[in-house]
Amino acid sequence: GHLPIPLNERGQAQADAVAARLKAVPFSALYSSDLLRACQTAKAIARTSGNEVTCDKRLREWDLGVLSGLMRSRAEDLHPEAFGIYRNRIIDEPVPGGESVRQRYERVTGAVQEIASAHPEETIVVVSHGGPLGDCYRRALGAPLDSGISVDLFNASINVIRIDSNGWEVESWGDIDHLEN
């Protein structure tokens, strides 16, 4: 959700590892969700790349409204209907106080398209979250929102999507070679 949760020790180590990996990759812009954990990852990348971080709240994870900050069991006990929306991925029903899966999809993919359009023919880095990654993957494949996806969404993975006048195309996904240690 949208809570300002910092990276733990393992998360910071993963952020440092992805930053070290991206040091050898020339890119012209660095964007990040404005949520704390994504910003910390982007700042690690910025330290090694020299790029400035542009924070964009449209790259945030799913706004879970009344479910934010609750463990799954507690969320189900306190808000069974809202939890059903979350658990069953009811695409067009917003979680009370939050947003629907479709709203997140449109927010995230719209932001990424806008970022890509502002940087034609350039390589850019976008730091976000699992839900938005799945949204971008679905958009690139033209997969419906209610379909499952057959790829893993790893923390600190490198996922490459080409966006140009021909549309979106997945070039590589789930690269975690830099996390092996």
C-alpha positions as CSV (number, residue, x, y, z in Angstrom):
1,G,0.0,0.0,0.0
2,H,0.9,3.6,0.5
3,L,2.4,3.5,3.9
4,P,5.9,5.1,4.3
5,I,7.7,1.9,5.1
6,P,11.5,2.1,4.8
7,L,13.7,-0.5,3.4
8,N,14.9,-3.1,5.9
9,E,18.5,-4.3,5.9
10,R,17.9,-6.8,3.2
11,G,16.0,-4.3,1.1
12,Q,18.8,-1.8,1.4
13,A,21.3,-4.5,0.4
14,Q,19.2,-5.3,-2.7
15,A,18.9,-1.6,-3.6
16,D,22.7,-1.3,-3.4
17,A,23.1,-4.4,-5.5
18,V,20.8,-3.1,-8.3
19,A,22.5,0.3,-8.1
20,A,25.9,-1.4,-8.6
21,R,24.5,-3.3,-11.6
22,L,23.0,-0.2,-13.2
23,K,26.3,1.7,-12.8
24,A,27.5,0.1,-16.0
25,V,24.2,0.9,-17.9
26,P,24.0,4.4,-19.4
27,F,20.6,6.0,-18.9
28,S,19.3,9.5,-19.2
29,A,16.6,9.8,-16.6
30,L,15.7,8.2,-13.2
31,Y,12.1,8.2,-12.0
32,S,10.7,6.7,-8.9
33,S,7.5,6.3,-6.9
34,D,7.4,8.8,-4.2
35,L,6.9,6.1,-1.5
36,L,9.8,5.9,0.9
37,R,11.0,2.4,0.0
38,A,11.1,3.1,-3.7
39,C,12.8,6.5,-3.1
40,Q,15.5,4.8,-1.0
41,T,16.1,2.4,-3.9
42,A,16.2,5.2,-6.4
43,K,18.6,7.3,-4.3
44,A,21.0,4.3,-4.1
45,I,20.9,4.2,-8.0
46,A,21.4,7.9,-8.1
47,R,24.5,7.7,-5.9
48,T,26.2,5.4,-8.4
49,S,24.8,6.8,-11.6
50,G,24.9,10.5,-11.0
51,N,21.3,10.9,-12.2
52,E,18.8,13.0,-10.3
53,V,15.7,11.3,-9.0
54,T,12.3,12.5,-10.2
55,C,9.6,11.4,-7.8
56,D,6.1,10.7,-9.2
57,K,3.2,9.7,-7.0
58,R,1.5,8.0,-10.1
59,L,4.2,5.2,-9.8
60,R,2.9,4.2,-6.3
61,E,1.6,0.8,-5.4
62,W,-2.1,0.0,-5.2
63,D,-3.9,2.3,-2.8
64,L,-5.5,-0.2,-0.5
65,G,-7.6,2.4,1.5
66,V,-9.1,0.9,4.6
67,L,-6.8,-2.2,4.3
68,S,-3.5,-0.1,4.4
69,G,-1.2,-1.2,7.2
70,L,-3.2,-4.3,8.2
71,M,-1.9,-7.9,8.1
72,R,-4.0,-10.0,5.8
73,S,-5.8,-11.9,8.6
74,R,-6.6,-8.6,10.4
75,A,-7.8,-7.0,7.2
76,E,-10.1,-9.9,6.5
77,D,-11.5,-9.8,10.1
78,L,-12.0,-6.0,10.1
79,H,-13.1,-5.4,6.5
80,P,-14.2,-8.6,4.9
81,E,-15.9,-7.0,1.9
82,A,-12.9,-4.8,1.2
83,F,-10.6,-7.7,1.7
84,G,-12.6,-9.7,-0.8
85,I,-11.9,-7.0,-3.4
86,Y,-8.2,-7.3,-2.7
87,R,-8.1,-11.1,-2.5
88,N,-10.2,-11.7,-5.6
89,R,-8.7,-8.9,-7.6
90,I,-12.1,-7.5,-8.5
91,I,-10.9,-5.3,-11.3
92,D,-13.4,-2.4,-11.3
93,E,-14.3,-2.2,-7.6
94,P,-12.3,0.3,-5.6
95,V,-11.2,-0.8,-2.1
96,P,-13.1,1.6,0.2
97,G,-10.9,4.7,0.7
98,G,-8.6,3.5,-2.0
99,E,-8.7,2.6,-5.7
100,S,-9.5,-0.3,-8.0
101,V,-7.1,-2.5,-9.9
102,R,-8.1,-0.7,-13.1
103,Q,-7.6,2.7,-11.6
104,R,-4.1,1.7,-10.6
105,Y,-3.4,0.2,-14.0
106,E,-4.5,3.4,-15.8
107,R,-2.6,5.6,-13.4
108,V,0.7,3.6,-13.6
109,T,0.7,2.8,-17.3
110,G,-0.4,6.4,-18.2
111,A,2.5,7.7,-16.1
112,V,5.0,5.3,-17.7
113,Q,3.8,6.2,-21.2
114,E,4.1,9.9,-20.4
115,I,7.6,9.4,-19.1
116,A,8.6,7.4,-22.2
117,S,7.1,10.0,-24.5
118,A,9.2,12.7,-22.7
119,H,12.4,10.7,-23.4
120,P,12.1,9.3,-27.0
121,E,14.9,7.0,-28.0
122,E,16.4,7.2,-24.5
123,T,17.0,4.6,-21.8
124,I,15.3,5.5,-18.6
125,V,15.1,3.8,-15.2
126,V,11.8,3.7,-13.3
127,V,11.6,2.4,-9.7
128,S,8.2,1.3,-8.6
129,H,6.4,-1.7,-6.9
130,G,5.1,-5.1,-7.6
131,G,1.5,-4.1,-8.6
132,P,2.7,-1.5,-11.1
133,L,5.3,-3.9,-12.5
134,G,2.5,-6.4,-13.2
135,D,0.5,-3.6,-14.8
136,C,3.4,-2.7,-17.1
137,Y,3.9,-6.4,-18.0
138,R,0.2,-6.8,-18.8
139,R,0.2,-3.6,-21.0
140,A,3.3,-4.8,-22.9
141,L,1.7,-8.2,-23.6
142,G,-1.8,-6.8,-24.1
143,A,-3.0,-9.2,-21.4
144,P,-6.4,-8.5,-19.7
145,L,-6.3,-7.2,-16.2
146,D,-8.2,-10.2,-14.9
147,S,-5.6,-12.7,-16.2
148,G,-2.9,-14.0,-14.1
149,I,0.7,-13.4,-15.1
150,S,3.2,-16.1,-15.6
151,V,6.3,-14.2,-14.4
152,D,7.8,-13.5,-11.0
153,L,7.8,-10.0,-9.6
154,F,11.1,-9.9,-7.7
155,N,12.2,-7.0,-5.4
156,A,15.1,-5.1,-7.0
157,S,14.8,-7.0,-10.3
158,I,15.7,-5.4,-13.6
159,N,12.8,-5.6,-16.1
160,V,13.2,-4.1,-19.5
161,I,10.3,-2.8,-21.6
162,R,10.7,-1.0,-24.9
163,I,8.2,1.7,-25.5
164,D,8.1,3.4,-28.8
165,S,5.7,4.3,-31.6
166,N,5.0,0.6,-32.2
167,G,3.8,0.1,-28.6
168,W,5.2,-1.7,-25.6
169,E,7.3,-4.8,-25.7
170,V,8.9,-6.9,-23.0
171,E,12.6,-7.3,-23.8
172,S,13.7,-9.0,-20.6
173,W,12.1,-9.8,-17.2
174,G,13.0,-10.7,-13.7
175,D,16.8,-10.3,-14.0
176,I,18.1,-10.8,-10.5
177,D,21.7,-12.0,-11.3
178,H,23.0,-9.0,-9.2
179,L,21.2,-10.4,-6.2
180,E,22.7,-13.9,-6.1
181,N,24.9,-13.1,-3.1
